[in-house]
Amino acid sequence: MLSLDQAGIRAVIFDVDGTLYDHGALRRRMRSALLRHCLAKPSGFRTLLILKAFREMREALAEEEASEVAVEQYARPARRLGIPVETVRRTVETWMHEHPLAYLPTCRFDGIDRLFDGLRRSGRPIAVLSDYPSAAKLKALGLEADLHVSAVDPEIDRLKPNPKGLLHAVARLGLEPSQCLLVGDRDERDGECARRAGVPYLIKAKRQSDDGIRFGHFDRVTQWLCAERCDDLGVVG
């Protein structure tokens, strides 16, 4: 069972990638699309190199807790590959921001819509805290949030696990850190961010664990947080 004290939770803040949808399933679909792209155009293999360098540089920026994220996320891969920054930007926008939107509805985790509905009925606001802009992804997933905060927002400019974005979201909600719940999927990013901010948190995993922090199915969270019965929903651990 989830062991946090739900009575004091007045708002829930969600990570997006890997938390609201199955990142592995999306990557499989995107790999197929990229393979078709590579077979159709010899230049497609450069796309793979750009995306690989971009992901690696984003991980490095997170580990360093570096500033100038919105600029450096494109500038660093461009310097490594010796290509224009605008080429990196266009490639990332096409293949990481635009193209995946068509696949997101089929990758959405089961039960997340019921949790969002339960939170709305309970009067708790919903926020999202993502390393990327999230409005288009939420729309594609058929979900709505009251507040969107991104690591690349000028007032944030830090990737998780730096807690600046999370604390900003808490302040925008007009609450104390202990009154918010962060739901993420990476303990080394989301969990660490929450610990440093003093925010209770849950981690989406394949199955629920005995630590009371990791859960396998969103209906468990709905049942725990919104006092709703899930007996007939086919809930798994």
Residue pairs with C-beta under 8 A, 6 or more apart in sequence:
1 212
1 224
2 202
2 208
2 212
2 213
2 215
2 220
2 221
2 224
3 211
3 212
3 213
4 181
4 200
4 202
4 212
4 213
5 200
6 224
6 225
8 178
8 179
9 124
9 179
9 180
9 181
9 200
9 225
10 124
10 175
10 179
10 180
11 124
11 125
11 126
11 127
11 173
11 175
11 179
11 180
11 181
12 119
12 124
12 125
12 126
12 127
12 180
12 181
12 182
12 183
12 225
13 127
13 128
13 129
13 166
13 169
13 170
13 173
13 180
13 181
13 182
13 183
13 199
14 20
14 126
14 127
14 128
14 129
14 145
14 182
14 183
14 184
15 128
15 129
15 130
15 160
15 182
15 183
15 184
15 185
15 186
15 190
16 128
16 130
16 132
16 134
16 137
16 138
17 23
17 130
17 131
17 132
17 137
17 185
18 185
18 186
18 204
19 109
19 183
19 184
19 185
19 190
19 204
20 108
20 109
20 112
20 137
20 138
20 141
20 143
21 104
21 107
21 108
21 109
21 141
22 107
22 108
22 109
23 107
23 185
25 106
25 107
26 100
26 103
26 104
26 107
29 100
29 103
29 107
30 95
30 99
30 100
30 103
33 99
34 44
34 47
34 48
34 51
34 95
37 44
37 47
38 44
38 45
38 47
38 48
47 91
47 95
49 81
50 77
50 81
50 83
50 87
50 88
50 91
50 92
51 91
51 92
51 95
51 96
53 76
53 77
53 80
53 81
53 88
54 73
54 74
54 77
54 88
54 91
54 92
54 96
56 77
57 72
57 73
57 76
57 77
57 80
58 73
58 131
58 159
60 66
60 76
61 69
61 72
61 73
61 76
61 159
62 131
62 159
62 160
62 161
62 162
62 189
65 158
65 159
65 161
65 162
66 72
66 158
66 159
67 157
67 158
68 157
69 151
69 152
69 157
69 158
69 159
70 152
70 154
70 157
73 92
73 152
74 85
74 88
74 89
74 92
75 85
77 88
78 84
78 85
78 87
78 88
81 88
96 132
97 132
97 133
97 136
101 136
101 137
101 140
102 140
104 137
104 140
104 141
105 140
105 141
105 142
108 141
108 142
109 204
109 218
110 217
110 218
110 219
111 217
111 218
111 219
111 222
111 233
111 235
112 141
112 143
112 218
113 142
113 143
114 218
114 219
114 222
114 228
114 233
115 218
115 219
115 221
115 222
115 225
115 226
116 126
116 143
116 144
118 222
118 225
118 226
118 228
119 126
119 225
119 226
120 126
121 226
122 225
122 226
125 146
125 147
125 173
126 144
126 145
126 146
126 147
127 145
127 146
127 147
127 148
127 149
127 169
127 172
127 173
128 134
128 138
128 145
128 147
128 148
128 149
129 149
129 150
129 160
129 165
129 166
129 169
129 182
130 137
130 148
130 149
130 150
130 151
131 150
131 151
131 152
131 159
131 160
132 150
132 151
132 152
133 148
133 150
133 152
134 145
134 148
134 150
135 148
138 144
138 145
138 148
147 169
147 172
147 173
149 156
149 165
149 168
149 169
149 172
150 156
150 165
151 157
151 158
151 159
151 160
151 165
153 165
155 168
156 164
156 165
156 168
157 164
158 164
158 165
160 166
160 189
160 190
160 192
160 193
161 188
161 189
161 190
161 192
161 193
161 196
162 193
162 196
163 193
163 194
163 196
163 197
165 193
166 182
166 193
166 194
166 197
166 199
167 177
167 197
169 180
170 176
170 177
170 180
170 197
170 199
173 180
177 197
177 198
177 199
178 198
178 199
178 200
180 199
180 200
181 199
181 200
181 201
181 202
181 225
182 190
182 193
182 194
182 197
182 199
182 200
182 201
182 202
183 190
183 201
183 202
183 203
183 204
183 221
184 190
184 191
184 193
184 194
184 201
184 202
184 203
184 204
185 203
185 204
185 205
186 203
187 203
190 201
190 203
191 201
191 203
191 213
194 200
194 201
195 201
201 213
202 213
202 214
202 215
202 221
203 213
203 214
203 215
204 214
204 215
204 216
204 218
205 214
205 215
205 216
206 216
207 214
207 216
207 236
207 237
208 214
208 215
208 216
208 217
208 220
208 237
215 221
216 236
216 237
217 235
217 236
217 237
219 230
219 233
219 235
220 230
220 235
220 237
222 228
222 230
223 229
223 230
223 235
